[in-house]
Amino acid sequence: MIDEEWRYFAPGGAITPGGPSSWYILDWDQRGIIAVTMDEEQESEDVAIGHLRKYIDTLGTDVYEIHVSQDGELVSVSTEPEDDLGMCVYYPPLQAIQPPSHVETVLRSNLLELDRLNPNVDLVSYTSCANATEPRRAVFKSYFLFQFIFTIWHEMNLWMRLPPHPNLVPFDRLVLDELHGHVVGFTSLYIPGGTIGENKSRTFKLKWLRQLTCVIDDLNLKYGIAHQDVAGRNLVVDPKTDALMLFDFDYCGRIGGIGYVEDRNDIKGVIFTLYEIITRDTHFQEVPWDRKTPTDVQGLEEWVKHPDVKLDHPVSDFRAVLNEWVDKRQNGRQIAIYTEAPEYIDWPDFPQPAPTDWVLSNGTVLTRVVLTEMRRSERKKGMEILNWERPAQIKVENKDRLLANGQYATNTECTGSVGSDC
């Protein structure tokens, strides 16, 4: 279930001096935007989120706006299409992505929702229509807001091009929509057991630190890629191999190229991650990357192990391995730009759609590339709409089979054991 702290996001609003005020609140759980209208002037979205939180789980997926009184009572709701603030986002066709030949695809409607992990991230399994060779769970990452188009593009393209590695969570499939077969996201293999940041009961092993430095060396020096978000929340342990595995490439960049930020380099990421694992001192997370340096923690005379942390070697051994690796990286071969790496990874730019004419209110015609349109406008044009709304998770019962497109599976759909050819 999505943490309540991260469930709501306000992409915009309309405030009139003295009132009324409308804040447009995105509910990540139901994947829909609802306008919260108040009679008074409200310059902060927090009040609107507070009002919406009281009613959200009782509202249908067809509700686009609610009106609340000053004391927070629900005055009215609207299901009128004219009040729909949803957007239609551009999704690139499969052929424009140029995926490697080994990468398979699956329809969004052939994914069965098991849990909602984070905004844009769900735990799913493949239905029997997905032609999977064996029952398995996967993590489905998608987007339905313009703000995430390029982040998903870079993460997806890098991850699917990385060669198999024992310390990287495997990319699994590209996910296509049911209308046009365009790419709306991707899946990666689900590794059970929780992240290093979540499951703090297990003993952290020295070999896992060595595996982390190894995979970082390969990403940086062999493939020319910087992960740029090394953290306990992005590390898991494969229960089958007892190997540490890195995942989540949404901050990735090609070293010296697009998306690369030197202040977020992976050497610094490993240093601060190990320090936090051992000490559980997380205050450095609040310090901007450009203001913290490795000496902030490496220079400490002692790393005080948290009493609840279990290690298979003394803290001094972990620090010795870390310091030896950092010294080797700082004094060894450097990569100034990713193309200097022997097996550098590259991918195409985002394939934008053909420009279209846009008529202004004064009759002026502008030609521009359009990546997002209001859903209500597209409906008026008679366009097919790819919807993302889904019931609140609290309403989904164990017996229900909810697909990744937000629709309940019927008895006639492919929802049986995975593996049959549909």
Phi, psi and chi 1 to 4 in degrees:
 res  aa     phi    psi   chi1   chi2   chi3   chi4
   1 MET       -  139.3 -179.9  173.5  -72.0      -
   2 ILE   -66.4  131.3  -63.9  174.3      -      -
   3 ASP   -58.6  136.2 -167.7  -61.2      -      -
   4 GLU   -57.6  -29.7 -168.5   69.1   16.8      -
   5 GLU   -63.9  -30.5  180.0 -177.9   -1.5      -
   6 TRP  -107.8    5.5  -53.7  108.8      -      -
   7 ARG   -71.0  -29.4  179.7  171.3  174.0  178.2
   8 TYR  -117.5  147.3  -56.7   98.9      -      -
   9 PHE  -149.3  135.0  163.3   61.4      -      -
  10 ALA  -107.8  100.7      -      -      -      -
  11 PRO   -76.0  -10.8   26.2  -32.3      -      -
  12 GLY   175.7 -174.9      -      -      -      -
  13 GLY  -176.7  179.4      -      -      -      -
  14 ALA  -139.5  114.5      -      -      -      -
  15 ILE  -118.8  125.8  -56.2  171.7      -      -
  16 THR  -102.7  129.8  -57.2      -      -      -
  17 PRO   -53.4  125.0  -27.8   36.4      -      -
  18 GLY    85.2   -9.9      -      -      -      -
  19 GLY   104.5  161.8      -      -      -      -
  20 PRO   -80.6  174.5   30.9  -36.0      -      -
  21 SER  -130.3  141.1  -57.5      -      -      -
  22 SER  -128.2  125.8  -70.0      -      -      -
  23 TRP  -111.8  133.9  -81.2   99.5      -      -
  24 TYR   -93.4  111.8  -47.6  143.7      -      -
  25 ILE  -110.4  123.4  -51.1  -59.9      -      -
  26 LEU   -88.9  126.4  169.2   65.9      -      -
  27 ASP   -99.9  108.1  174.0   20.7      -      -
  28 TRP   -64.3  -28.2  -72.5  110.1      -      -
  29 ASP   -64.7  -48.8 -178.5   52.4      -      -
  30 GLN   -95.1   -2.6  -62.0 -169.3   52.7      -
  31 ARG    55.6   45.8  -66.6 -169.0  -54.4 -143.4
  32 GLY  -144.3  156.5      -      -      -      -
  33 ILE  -103.5  129.5  -63.9  176.6      -      -
  34 ILE  -122.9  129.1  -64.2  179.4      -      -
  35 ALA   -81.7  128.6      -      -      -      -
  36 VAL  -107.4  110.3  179.0      -      -      -
  37 THR  -102.6  130.4  -61.8      -      -      -
  38 MET  -125.3  146.9  -59.4  155.3  -75.5      -
  39 ASP   -69.9  -30.1  -66.6  -30.9      -      -
  40 GLU   -90.5  168.7   70.5  -82.4   13.1      -
  41 GLU   -79.4  127.7  179.0  179.9  -12.8      -
  42 GLN  -131.8  111.9  -73.8  -69.9   -8.8      -
  43 GLU   -87.2   -7.1  -65.4 -173.7   -5.1      -
  44 SER  -117.0  137.8  171.1      -      -      -
  45 GLU   -73.2  -13.3   68.8  -90.4   28.0      -
  46 ASP   -60.6  -38.4  -66.8  -19.5      -      -
  47 VAL   -65.4  -43.0  174.5      -      -      -
  48 ALA   -64.0  -40.9      -      -      -      -
  49 ILE   -63.2  -39.6  -70.0  174.4      -      -
  50 GLY   -61.5  -41.4      -      -      -      -
  51 HIS   -65.0  -46.4  -70.6  -40.2      -      -
  52 LEU   -63.4  -37.3 -177.7   60.8      -      -
  53 ARG   -58.5  -31.7 -176.1  178.1  -79.9  116.5
  54 LYS   -69.3  -28.0  -69.6 -168.7  -62.4 -176.9
  55 TYR  -116.8  -12.2  -56.7  108.2      -      -
  56 ILE   -57.4  -40.3 -174.4   65.3      -      -
  57 ASP   -76.0   -7.0  -70.5  -28.5      -      -
  58 THR  -103.3   -6.5   64.0      -      -      -
  59 LEU   -86.5  148.0  -59.6  175.7      -      -
  60 GLY   -79.1  164.9      -      -      -      -
  61 THR   -72.1   -7.0   56.3      -      -      -
  62 ASP   -97.5    7.0   58.7  -14.7      -      -
  63 VAL   -87.1  126.6  172.2      -      -      -
  64 TYR  -108.4  -20.6  -58.9  125.6      -      -
  65 GLU  -152.7  144.4 -178.9 -179.5   14.3      -
  66 ILE  -127.1  147.7   65.0  171.1      -      -
  67 HIS  -115.9  125.0 -179.3 -168.9      -      -
  68 VAL  -121.0  150.1  -63.9      -      -      -
  69 SER   -80.2  174.7   64.2      -      -      -
  70 GLN   -63.5  -27.3  -71.2 -166.4   18.0      -
  71 ASP   -92.5   11.2   57.8    4.0      -      -
  72 GLY    86.8    7.5      -      -      -      -
  73 GLU   -78.3  142.9  -66.9  -60.6  -44.5      -
  74 LEU   -73.8  118.8 -171.1   63.0      -      -
  75 VAL   -90.7  -46.3  175.6      -      -      -
  76 SER  -161.2  162.7   63.3      -      -      -
  77 VAL  -129.1  154.1  -58.8      -      -      -
  78 SER  -125.8  133.9  172.3      -      -      -
  79 THR  -115.9   14.8   58.0      -      -      -
  80 GLU   -70.5  130.5  -67.6  -63.2  -37.6      -
  81 PRO   -55.5  -28.6  -25.8   34.6      -      -
  82 GLU   -64.9  -20.5  -78.4  -61.4  -44.1      -
  83 ASP   -94.6    3.7  -65.6  -35.9      -      -
  84 ASP   -71.5  120.6 -177.3    7.1      -      -
  85 LEU  -101.1    5.8  -64.8  168.7      -      -
  86 GLY   -65.2  155.0      -      -      -      -
  87 MET  -116.5  149.0  -54.5  -61.6  -66.6      -
  88 CYS  -100.6  117.4  -69.8      -      -      -
  89 VAL  -100.6  146.6 -178.1      -      -      -
  90 TYR   -74.2  133.5  174.1   72.5      -      -
  91 TYR  -120.1  129.7  -63.1  105.1      -      -
  92 PRO   -72.6  146.5   25.8  -33.2      -      -
  93 PRO   -68.9  153.7   23.0  -31.4      -      -
  94 LEU   -56.8  -42.3  178.8   61.3      -      -
  95 GLN   -65.8  -23.9   59.6  -90.1   23.8      -
  96 ALA   -77.1  -15.4      -      -      -      -
  97 ILE   -83.1  -26.4  -69.6 -178.5      -      -
  98 GLN    57.4   54.9  -55.2  170.7   33.0      -
  99 PRO   -70.1  152.3   27.7  -35.2      -      -
 100 PRO   -57.5  152.7  -23.2   33.3      -      -
 101 SER   -63.1  -24.4   58.1      -      -      -
 102 HIS   -82.5   -9.7   68.7  -86.2      -      -
 103 VAL   -80.6  124.6  174.2      -      -      -
 104 GLU   -93.3  168.8  -62.4 -177.3   60.9      -
 105 THR  -125.9  163.0   61.8      -      -      -
 106 VAL  -150.7  144.5   61.6      -      -      -
 107 LEU   -74.5  144.3  -72.9  176.6      -      -
 108 ARG   -55.4  -38.5 -177.3 -177.2   65.0  153.5
 109 SER   -72.2   -5.7   55.5      -      -      -
 110 ASN  -103.5   17.2  -73.4  -17.3      -      -
 111 LEU  -111.3  132.3  -62.5  176.2      -      -
 112 LEU  -102.3  121.1 -169.8   66.4      -      -
 113 GLU   -70.2  130.9  180.0 -173.2  -68.1      -
 114 LEU  -110.7  -34.3  -58.2  177.4      -      -
 115 ASP  -162.8  162.9 -162.6    2.8      -      -
 116 ARG  -113.4  112.5  -58.0  171.5 -172.2 -178.9
 117 LEU   -89.6  -48.2  -55.4  178.4      -      -
 118 ASN  -154.0  170.2  -75.3  -59.8      -      -
 119 PRO   -53.2  129.3  -30.0   36.9      -      -
 120 ASN    70.1    6.7  -73.5  -26.5      -      -
 121 VAL  -132.0  122.6 -176.1      -      -      -
 122 ASP  -128.2  151.0  -63.8  -34.5      -      -
 123 LEU   -90.5  128.1  177.1   63.7      -      -
 124 VAL  -135.9  167.9  -60.3      -      -      -
 125 SER  -129.0  161.0   66.0      -      -      -
 126 TYR   -86.8  131.9  -62.1  106.3      -      -
 127 THR   -75.7  173.3   70.8      -      -      -
 128 SER   -65.8  -18.2   56.7      -      -      -
 129 CYS   -74.0  -14.0  -80.8      -      -      -
 130 ALA   -81.0   -5.0      -      -      -      -
 131 ASN    57.3   35.4  -62.7  -34.4      -      -
 132 ALA   -73.6  146.8      -      -      -      -
 133 THR   -77.7  -21.7   56.4      -      -      -
 134 GLU  -154.5  153.5   59.3 -178.2   15.0      -
 135 PRO   -63.1  127.9  -18.9   31.3      -      -
 136 ARG  -157.5  156.6   66.7 -179.4 -175.1  -87.7
 137 ARG   -99.9  152.4  -68.4  178.7  -71.5  175.6
 138 ALA  -142.2  162.7      -      -      -      -
 139 VAL  -104.4  122.1  175.5      -      -      -
 140 PHE  -101.6  118.6  172.3   36.5      -      -
 141 LYS  -113.0  128.3 -177.6  171.9  -78.8 -167.3
 142 SER  -138.9 -177.5   59.0      -      -      -
 143 TYR  -150.2  146.4   70.0   94.8      -      -
 144 PHE  -139.4   10.9   56.0   93.3      -      -
 145 LEU  -120.6  144.7  -66.7 -179.9      -      -
 146 PHE   -56.3  -34.4  168.9   78.6      -      -
 147 GLN   -60.4  -19.5  -67.6   92.9  -37.7      -
 148 PHE  -107.3    3.4  -62.6   92.9      -      -
 149 ILE   -57.0  -52.6  -71.7  179.6      -      -
 150 PHE   -78.8  -30.5  -61.9  103.4      -      -
 151 THR   -62.1  -49.1  -61.1      -      -      -
 152 ILE   -64.0  -38.6  -67.1  -72.2      -      -
 153 TRP   -57.9  -49.7  173.4 -100.9      -      -
 154 HIS   -69.5  -41.8  -70.5  -64.9      -      -
 155 GLU   -62.7  -46.8  178.8  176.7   23.6      -
 156 MET   -61.3  -45.7  174.5  179.6   68.4      -
 157 ASN   -69.2  -38.2  -87.8  -84.1      -      -
 158 LEU   -67.0  -52.5  163.8   65.0      -      -
 159 TRP   -59.2  -42.3 -154.7  -19.8      -      -
 160 MET   -73.7  -13.7   69.4  179.4  172.4      -
 161 ARG   -97.5   -8.6  -72.0  172.9  168.3   79.8
 162 LEU   -71.2  131.9  -78.8  169.1      -      -
 163 PRO   -64.6  157.0  -20.2   32.7      -      -
 164 PRO   -55.7  139.1  -24.7   34.7      -      -
 165 HIS  -145.9  135.2 -166.9  -69.5      -      -
 166 PRO   -63.9  -15.0   22.4  -33.8      -      -
 167 ASN  -116.8   21.6  -56.6  116.0      -      -
 168 LEU  -125.5  132.7  -69.6  174.9      -      -
 169 VAL   -64.0  129.3  172.0      -      -      -
 170 PRO   -70.3  138.5  -18.9   32.1      -      -
 171 PHE   -67.2  146.0 -175.7   93.0      -      -
 172 ASP  -115.0  -71.2 -154.2   17.7      -      -
 173 ARG  -143.1  156.1  -63.1 -170.6 -179.6 -165.1
 174 LEU   -84.1  140.6  -67.3  171.9      -      -
 175 VAL  -107.6  127.8 -179.7      -      -      -
 176 LEU  -108.9  149.4  -48.5 -179.3      -      -
 177 ASP   -78.2  164.4   70.7   58.9      -      -
 178 GLU   -85.5  -11.0  -48.7   85.4   53.9      -
 179 LEU   -88.2  -50.5  -60.9 -178.9      -      -
 180 HIS  -127.0   -2.3  -51.0  -68.7      -      -
 181 GLY    74.3   24.7      -      -      -      -
 182 HIS   -86.0  160.9  -71.4 -167.5      -      -
 183 VAL   -86.7  119.2  178.9      -      -      -
 184 VAL  -108.4   -4.1  -60.7      -      -      -
 185 GLY   165.2 -159.2      -      -      -      -
 186 PHE  -155.4  166.4   63.6   90.5      -      -
 187 THR  -120.0  150.9   60.9      -      -      -
 188 SER  -126.0  158.3   58.1      -      -      -
 189 LEU   -65.4  135.7 -168.8   64.9      -      -
 190 TYR   -84.6  128.4  173.0   68.8      -      -
 191 ILE  -108.7  114.1  -54.9  -62.9      -      -
 192 PRO   -73.0  167.6   28.2  -34.7      -      -
 193 GLY   107.3   -7.2      -      -      -      -
 194 GLY    81.0  159.2      -      -      -      -
 195 THR   -76.2  168.8   67.5      -      -      -
 196 ILE   -60.3  -35.0  -68.8  -66.1      -      -
 197 GLY   -71.5  -29.4      -      -      -      -
 198 GLU   -87.6  -49.7  -66.4  167.4  -21.7      -
 199 ASN   -93.6   91.7 -175.9   -5.9      -      -
 200 LYS   -96.2    6.1  -62.1  179.3  179.8  179.9
 201 SER   -83.7  -21.5   63.4      -      -      -
 202 ARG   -80.6  158.6   56.0 -170.8  158.0 -160.0
 203 THR   -79.0  125.2  -61.0      -      -      -
 204 PHE   -82.2  130.1 -169.4   80.6      -      -
 205 LYS  -104.3  146.4  -58.5  177.7 -178.5  179.7
 206 LEU   -62.3  -33.7 -172.9   62.0      -      -
 207 LYS   -64.5  -28.9   73.7  171.2 -174.5  177.6
 208 TRP   -68.0  -37.3  -68.0  -13.3      -      -
 209 LEU   -62.2  -43.9  172.0   60.3      -      -
 210 ARG   -63.0  -39.5  -68.9 -165.7  171.9   99.9
 211 GLN   -65.7  -37.4  -69.3  169.2   -8.2      -
 212 LEU   -64.9  -45.3  177.5   58.8      -      -
 213 THR   -65.5  -33.0   58.9      -      -      -
 214 CYS   -65.6  -47.4  174.8      -      -      -
 215 VAL   -69.8  -32.7   72.1      -      -      -
 216 ILE   -66.1  -41.0  -68.7  -60.0      -      -
 217 ASP   -59.3  -43.9  -76.9  -12.2      -      -
 218 ASP   -65.5  -44.3  -75.0  -14.8      -      -
 219 LEU   -61.0  -48.9  -74.5  172.6      -      -
 220 ASN   -72.7  -51.2  -64.7  173.2      -      -
 221 LEU   -94.2  -25.2  -55.4  176.8      -      -
 222 LYS   -95.1  -40.6 -171.1  174.6 -177.4  179.6
 223 TYR  -109.1   -8.8  -54.3  126.1      -      -
 224 GLY    73.3   24.4      -      -      -      -
 225 ILE  -113.4  136.9  -63.6  -61.9      -      -
 226 ALA  -107.7  128.2      -      -      -      -
 227 HIS   -72.0  -48.1 -176.9  -83.2      -      -
 228 GLN    70.1   13.3  -58.0 -168.9  133.0      -
 229 ASP  -150.0   42.8 -164.1   23.4      -      -
 230 VAL   -67.7  121.3  178.7      -      -      -
 231 ALA  -164.1  159.5      -      -      -      -
 232 GLY   -57.3  -31.1      -      -      -      -
 233 ARG   -70.4  -13.7   64.6 -179.1  177.6  -84.8
 234 ASN  -113.0   23.2  -67.4  -33.3      -      -
 235 LEU  -127.7  132.5  -63.6  168.3      -      -
 236 VAL  -129.1  170.0  -67.5      -      -      -
 237 VAL  -122.1  123.1  176.7      -      -      -
 238 ASP   -70.7  117.5 -172.6  -21.9      -      -
 239 PRO   -66.6  -19.9   23.3  -32.5      -      -
 240 LYS   -80.3  -34.9  -63.0  178.6 -179.5  178.3
 241 THR  -113.9   -8.9   63.4      -      -      -
 242 ASP    56.0   36.5 -164.4   38.1      -      -
 243 ALA  -107.1  138.8      -      -      -      -
 244 LEU   -71.8  138.1 -168.9   76.6      -      -
 245 MET  -132.6  136.2  -54.8 -177.9   83.8      -
 246 LEU   -98.3  143.3  179.6   65.7      -      -
 247 PHE  -146.9 -176.4   70.2   99.7      -      -
 248 ASP    67.9   96.4 -156.0   -2.0      -      -
 249 PHE  -110.6   28.5  -69.7   88.2      -      -
 250 ASP   -74.3  -10.3   52.7   -0.4      -      -
 251 TYR  -105.7    9.0  -79.1   93.1      -      -
 252 CYS   -64.3  156.4   74.8      -      -      -
 253 GLY  -151.9  153.8      -      -      -      -
 254 ARG   -82.4  122.6  -72.7  164.5  -80.3 -159.6
 255 ILE   -53.6  126.4  -67.7  177.0      -      -
 256 GLY    75.6    2.7      -      -      -      -
 257 GLY  -126.4 -151.0      -      -      -      -
 258 ILE   -60.5  129.8  -64.5  174.5      -      -
 259 GLY    83.7   -3.2      -      -      -      -
 260 TYR   -85.7  132.8 -179.8   66.7      -      -
 261 VAL  -129.3  110.7  179.9      -      -      -
 262 GLU   -57.7  -35.3  174.0   56.2   31.9      -
 263 ASP   -64.2  -18.0  -74.5  -33.4      -      -
 264 ARG  -102.7   23.2  -63.7 -175.1   67.3  105.0
 265 ASN   -59.1  153.2   73.3   76.7      -      -
 266 ASP   -72.4  -23.0  -67.9  -23.9      -      -
 267 ILE   -62.6  -48.3  -62.2  175.0      -      -
 268 LYS   -60.3  -39.9 -174.5 -171.8  -67.7 -172.3
 269 GLY   -61.5  -42.6      -      -      -      -
 270 VAL   -65.6  -42.0  171.5      -      -      -
 271 ILE   -59.6  -52.1  -66.9  170.1      -      -
 272 PHE   -69.9  -32.1  -78.9   95.8      -      -
 273 THR   -65.6  -46.2  -63.8      -      -      -
 274 LEU   -63.4  -42.5 -179.2   64.3      -      -
 275 TYR   -58.2  -44.3  173.1   77.6      -      -
 276 GLU   -69.0  -36.1  -68.9  175.8    4.5      -
 277 ILE   -62.8  -42.9  -70.7  172.0      -      -
 278 ILE   -77.0  -43.3  -67.8  174.9      -      -
 279 THR   -97.7  -21.1   67.3      -      -      -
 280 ARG    58.3   22.5  -65.9 -165.6 -176.5  170.0
 281 ASP   -86.0  108.2  174.0    6.7      -      -
 282 THR  -106.4   11.2   60.4      -      -      -
 283 HIS   -66.8  -22.0   86.2  -86.1      -      -
 284 PHE   -68.5  -17.7  -75.9  109.6      -      -
 285 GLN   -64.0  -23.6  -66.5  179.5    8.3      -
 286 GLU   -85.5   -7.7  -53.5  -58.4  -39.4      -
 287 VAL   -92.0  126.5  179.9      -      -      -
 288 PRO   -56.4  147.4  -22.6   33.0      -      -
 289 TRP   -58.8  -33.6  -79.5   99.9      -      -
 290 ASP   -76.9   -2.3   61.5  -10.0      -      -
 291 ARG  -116.0    1.6  -69.0  176.5   52.3 -165.7
 292 LYS  -118.6  141.6   57.8 -174.7  178.0 -176.3
 293 THR  -124.9  157.6   63.8      -      -      -
 294 PRO   -55.4  -31.9  -28.5   36.5      -      -
 295 THR   -66.3  -16.5   55.0      -      -      -
 296 ASP   -57.2  -33.8  -67.9  -23.2      -      -
 297 VAL  -115.0  -37.0  -66.7      -      -      -
 298 GLN   -62.9  -30.0  -80.9 -170.4  -66.5      -
 299 GLY   -79.6   -7.3      -      -      -      -
 300 LEU   -70.1  135.2  -65.0  173.9      -      -
 301 GLU   -64.2  -37.0 -178.0  176.0  -14.1      -
 302 GLU  -136.8  138.4 -178.8 -177.8    9.4      -
 303 TRP  -100.2  111.6  -74.0    9.1      -      -
 304 VAL   -81.8  110.4 -179.9      -      -      -
 305 LYS   -64.7  133.1 -175.5  178.3   75.9   66.9
 306 HIS   -64.5  139.5 -170.7  -80.0      -      -
 307 PRO   -60.4  -23.3   16.7  -29.7      -      -
 308 ASP   -90.7   -6.7  -65.9  -26.2      -      -
 309 VAL   -82.1  134.9  169.0      -      -      -
 310 LYS  -113.2  127.3  -66.9  179.9  -72.7 -174.6
 311 LEU  -123.5  150.1  -55.0  173.0      -      -
 312 ASP   -91.2   -1.8   71.0  -18.2      -      -
 313 HIS  -142.8  161.6  -75.8   72.0      -      -
 314 PRO   -61.5  154.7  -21.3   32.4      -      -
 315 VAL   -55.9  -36.7  173.3      -      -      -
 316 SER   -60.4  -33.2   57.5      -      -      -
 317 ASP   -69.3  -41.1  -72.8   -1.2      -      -
 318 PHE   -62.9  -43.1  -77.0   87.8      -      -
 319 ARG   -67.0  -35.0  -65.7 -167.8   69.2  177.2
 320 ALA   -66.2  -45.0      -      -      -      -
 321 VAL   -63.5  -43.2  169.4      -      -      -
 322 LEU   -61.6  -49.6  175.5   69.1      -      -
 323 ASN   -63.4  -38.1  -68.5  -21.5      -      -
 324 GLU   -63.2  -42.0 -179.8 -177.8    0.2      -
 325 TRP   -67.9  -44.2  174.3   71.8      -      -
 326 VAL   -60.4  -43.5  170.8      -      -      -
 327 ASP   -62.6  -40.9 -177.6   68.8      -      -
 328 LYS   -63.6  -42.1  178.9 -178.3  176.4 -178.1
 329 ARG   -69.6  -39.9  -76.7  -64.8  -55.1  -93.7
 330 GLN   -71.0  -28.4  -68.9  176.9  -20.1      -
 331 ASN  -107.4   -0.4  -64.3  -66.9      -      -
 332 GLY   -97.5 -161.5      -      -      -      -
 333 ARG   -61.9  135.8 -177.8  170.8   63.8   92.5
 334 GLN  -113.5  150.9  -56.2  -64.8  -47.8      -
 335 ILE  -112.9  112.9  -65.2  -69.1      -      -
 336 ALA   -84.1  -33.4      -      -      -      -
 337 ILE  -145.0  146.5 -170.2  164.9      -      -
 338 TYR   -58.4  -27.8   69.6  100.3      -      -
 339 THR   -69.1  -10.2   51.7      -      -      -
 340 GLU   -79.5  -14.4  -64.6  174.5   -5.9      -
 341 ALA   -71.5  142.4      -      -      -      -
 342 PRO   -63.8  -30.4   21.1  -32.8      -      -
 343 GLU  -127.3   49.6  -60.3  178.2   30.5      -
 344 TYR   -60.9  148.4   72.2   87.4      -      -
 345 ILE  -108.9  131.8  -65.0  176.2      -      -
 346 ASP  -134.3  163.8 -147.7  -14.8      -      -
 347 TRP  -154.0  161.8   55.2   89.5      -      -
 348 PRO   -71.1  158.5   25.2  -34.0      -      -
 349 ASP   -66.9  162.1  -67.1  -26.0      -      -
 350 PHE   -59.7  126.1 -176.3   79.9      -      -
 351 PRO   -79.4   95.2   30.0  -32.6      -      -
 352 GLN   -72.5  150.4  -63.7 -174.7  -18.4      -
 353 PRO   -71.2  168.0   28.0  -35.7      -      -
 354 ALA   -65.9  144.3      -      -      -      -
 355 PRO   -61.3  148.9  -20.2   32.3      -      -
 356 THR  -128.1  160.0   58.2      -      -      -
 357 ASP   -82.8  137.2  -70.0  -22.4      -      -
 358 TRP  -124.2  119.5 -173.2   40.1      -      -
 359 VAL   -96.0  120.7 -178.7      -      -      -
 360 LEU   -78.1  168.1  -58.1 -179.9      -      -
 361 SER   -63.2  -25.0   57.3      -      -      -
 362 ASN   -89.5    6.0   62.0    4.5      -      -
 363 GLY    93.4   -8.1      -      -      -      -
 364 THR   -66.4  137.5  -56.8      -      -      -
 365 VAL  -106.7  122.5  178.3      -      -      -
 366 LEU  -111.7  141.4  -63.2  178.2      -      -
 367 THR  -103.7  123.7  -59.4      -      -      -
 368 ARG  -150.9  162.4   61.3  170.9 -171.0  156.8
 369 VAL   -87.2  125.4  172.0      -      -      -
 370 VAL  -108.9  119.8  178.3      -      -      -
 371 LEU  -104.9  -11.9  -64.1  179.5      -      -
 372 THR  -153.5  142.8 -177.0      -      -      -
 373 GLU  -135.6  152.9  -71.0  -83.7   15.5      -
 374 MET   -64.0  135.0  -67.4  -65.5  -65.2      -
 375 ARG   -64.8  -36.4 -172.9  162.8   56.7  179.0
 376 ARG   -66.3  -31.2   62.0 -166.7 -179.0 -159.8
 377 SER   -69.2  -40.1  -61.0      -      -      -
 378 GLU   -66.7  -35.7  -66.2  -62.2  -80.1      -
 379 ARG   -61.8  -43.0  -78.8 -158.7 -169.5   97.7
 380 LYS   -61.5  -30.2  -72.3 -178.8  179.0  179.1
 381 LYS   -79.7   -6.3  -61.6  175.4 -172.2  175.7
 382 GLY    81.1   18.8      -      -      -      -
 383 MET   -78.7  149.9  -55.6  -65.0  -69.9      -
 384 GLU   -71.9  138.5  -73.1 -174.1  -66.6      -
 385 ILE  -112.0  130.4  -56.4  -63.0      -      -
 386 LEU   -91.3  109.4 -175.4   70.6      -      -
 387 ASN   -93.0  150.7  -68.2  -46.5      -      -
 388 TRP  -123.1  -10.4  -75.3   90.1      -      -
 389 GLU   -58.6  150.0  -75.3   84.3   -4.1      -
 390 ARG  -149.3  161.1   61.0 -172.9  174.9 -175.0
 391 PRO   -65.2  153.1  -16.8   29.1      -      -
 392 ALA   -57.0  139.8      -      -      -      -
 393 GLN   -60.1  -31.3 -171.7  170.0   12.5      -
 394 ILE   -64.1  -21.2 -164.5  171.9      -      -
 395 LYS   -89.3  -12.3  -67.6 -177.8  177.9  179.5
 396 VAL   -85.9  116.1 -178.8      -      -      -
 397 GLU   -87.5  162.3  -59.4  179.0    4.1      -
 398 ASN   -58.9  -31.6  -69.3  -25.8      -      -
 399 LYS   -77.7  -17.1   63.6  179.9  177.8   60.3
 400 ASP   -74.6  148.4  -65.6  -31.4      -      -
 401 ARG  -121.4   97.9  -59.2  178.7   67.1   82.2
 402 LEU   -97.7  126.2 -172.7   67.4      -      -
 403 LEU   -84.3  165.1  -58.4  172.7      -      -
 404 ALA   -68.7  -13.2      -      -      -      -
 405 ASN   -86.8    4.8   61.0    2.7      -      -
 406 GLY    88.1    1.3      -      -      -      -
 407 GLN  -102.7  145.4  -57.9  -62.9  -50.0      -
 408 TYR   -75.0  137.8  -73.9  107.3      -      -
 409 ALA   -73.9  140.3      -      -      -      -
 410 THR   -93.7  169.2   64.7      -      -      -
 411 ASN   -64.9  -21.6  -68.1  -28.1      -      -
 412 THR   -89.6   -7.0   58.6      -      -      -
 413 GLU   -86.2  167.4  -69.1 -179.2  -79.9      -
 414 CYS   -78.3   86.1  -52.9      -      -      -
 415 THR  -126.5   14.3   56.3      -      -      -
 416 GLY   -81.8 -157.3      -      -      -      -
 417 SER   -64.2  144.0   61.1      -      -      -
 418 VAL   -71.8  142.3  178.3      -      -      -
 419 GLY   129.4  -24.5      -      -      -      -
 420 SER   -75.4  153.2   64.7      -      -      -
 421 ASP   -91.4  118.9 -169.1   -0.7      -      -
 422 CYS  -105.0      - -177.9      -      -      -
